[in-house]
Amino acid sequence: MKVRLALTITSLASLACLSLPALADHLPHTAHLRHVERQDRKFHEMKPSSSPRVLKSASDKASKDLVNSARAALDTGTRYALLVMHGDEILFEEYRNGGSDKLFMLSSSVAKSMVALGVGEALCAGKIKSLDDKAKQYFPGLDGTAQGDSSVRNLLKMASGADISMLEGPGLNWKTYTELANGRIDLTDYVKQDSRPKSVFGKQIKDGEVFAYSGRDTSALALVVEGATGMKFQNWFEQTVWAKAKTEAPGYWQLTKDDRVVAEAVILATTRDWLRLTSYVIDNINGAGNDCLTSYLKEATTKQITSDGRALGPLYGYQIWVHHSGMPLMAGYGGQFIAFDASSRRAVVAFSQKQNVQSFMSFLQSWYASK
């Protein structure tokens, strides 16, 4: 099945595996699709709901200040889409540079946050007995790695204790990541490569002690869920999080050589379905599901560890950034942002092809403070 995938220019960083040539800032989405098709990538298709969640357009309820600030943010950098939602009403929805509500927007590292949601569902279904269990208890193939010796909780916190000194980019080593996404190595092999424990002056760093952003921790979480549930992560996610979000369109998650997810990146969904996934989080924080999921998601979206001081925020939850204002942020390289305030049931979804974090963070901080 051919799908029109909105792979933004940001994917040149997060999807170095595509081996794309240098491209102009403004590249039509269809040109990105041609490159993807040429690579013959494997995607798991997640089916849409037979009764999708209704999101109402309510631009007439948006304040002038919101519209003006959102448009200014949308016009900064090379941004495709910006949506602002309150409850189930979309107050602002505009697109630039060929973006539209029909395109499938690439998540980059927002996928890490989606993995955390799948972990929560496994925990609350009783498949994972405790977040303090060692990861290798659920997936023995992780034995001998820092990730396997880490607790599930500390993997969620990006604090496995693994040495990340060999990583070159935002949480990954381009060479091995390229091999993974090009289908040349298995997900388990990817985690095992360069996965030794970190030591300082001969003393080994224990899991939970230090935040160290690494896609291998996320990949290990996907394997934990597989071992705990008896099904590949993509199937578990589709049957739980994706189904409960009641999406309108299909979604796509890239697969590896061994038909497992590229856990740290590469989910594609429409902008409104990204809003629906955010609503799933907001609803469950507010008690729509079981008490376990409410408790888990409250933990996931609040400080669990101090991060490395990136512009996204000095704090980190479970695969989710936390701004010093308390605003949870699911973020992807190049300028994909999902920010929300569960207490007021508000959310922002934005997709970009060119990183401009400081400028866009100013908009998000102002929006979050305006509750």
C-alpha positions, 0 to 999 in steps of 0.5 A: 500500500502506497502512503504519502509520508511527510518525511521532513528534512529533520529526518536527515538527522534522525534518519541518516539511514536513508542516505539522502543527498543534501537537499534544499530546505524546501523539499516537496513531501513527495520527493521525500517519499520517492527517496523512502520508496527507493530504500524499500523500507518496512513499516508496520501499519497500525489500523485506524479505529472504526469509531475515531475520536471526534475532534471539532474545529473551533477556530472562532473560540481562539483568542487573537493573541493565540492566533497571532503568537501561533502564526508567528511561531509557525512562520519561524524556521521551516515548519509544516504544521501547528495545532492547538487543542483545548479539550476536543476542540481545535482552536488553531490549525494551520499548515505551511510549506506543503503540510496538510492534515492528510499527510503522515508526519514523522515523529523522530524522537517523539517515538521514545515517548510512545514506547513509554506509553506502551510500557505503561500499558504492559505494567498496568496489564500485569505483564510487567510486574514491577518497574524495579525489575531488571530488564533482562528478567523479561528479555534474557537477550539483554543479559550482559548489557548495561541495559539488561542489568538496569531496572525498567524504571531506570531505562525509562529515565534514560539512566541505564548506567551505559557508557554513552561516550561512543555516541556521536549525535543526539543519543545514537551512534550514526554508523550502528543506527544506520545499520539498524534502520537499513535492515543490516542488524537486529534490534538486539544486536543494536542494543548490545553494540557499545553497551558496556557500563560506564565507569569513572576513575575505575568506579562503575556507574550504577543504573539510576545515578546519571541521566544519559540520553540514549536510543539504546535504552528506548530500544531495550524497553521495546524488547522488555515489552516484547518479552513481557507480553509475548508479542512484538512491541508494534503489535502491543502498541497497536492493540493498546495505546493506538486503539485506545486513542481512537485514531482516524487514519492508519499510522506507520512504524518503521521495522528493523531486520528482525521485524521489530520497531525502530523504537527510538524514532520513525512513527508516522501519523497525521497531525490530528491523530497525534492530537488523539494520542496526546488526548489518550495521555491527558484522559488517563492522567485525569482518571479515564482509565485504571488507577495504575495507568493514571499513576504511571502517566503522572510519574511519566510526565513529571520529574524523575531525574535531572537531565543534561540541561538541554534546551527542552528542559532540565528535567526528565520523566519517563522518556518525556522531557519536563520543562522547568515550568512543569510542562511535559514535552514529547520532542523530536530532532528538527522541531517536532513538539507535543506539549500539553497541560493535563489539568486544563486538557490543552495540547500543542502539536507542531512539526518542523523540518528545521530545528529552532528550539529556542524560538519555538520554546518561547511560544510554548512557554507563553502558551503553557502559562496562559491557562 
